[in-house]
Amino acid sequence: MKKDLPPQALEQVAAYFQVLAEPTRLQILNLLRQREYNVGELAQACGYTAANISRHLSLMTKQGMVSREGRGTSVYYRLADDSVDALCDLVCGSIARRLEQAAAASDAFRATL
């Protein structure tokens, strides 16, 4: 992060991360990393109502994370910001390494019993 960001910019950064702090939104973003989806498809894949998914997509669209495109009677969503994909890879990779280390330590502990 740039060290000379003004307070207004830091508020925007915090709002961006706040959107990412909700598991349903992370689930939606993870699906959108694979391909475009419409609201109904996302609702079915996530197990939530279309209204709930629409609310999450609205927030993510406002933050510039996803974009929407109308096609006939459907609206399709896709990732709009490549940094979301990179951030997911970075964070998910870090968490996966920590889980693997914890599992290895647990296995090593069990082996000494």
Helices and strands as residue ranges (DSSP letters): H 7-20, H 23-32, E 37-38, H 39-46, H 50-62, E 66-71, E 74-79, H 82-111
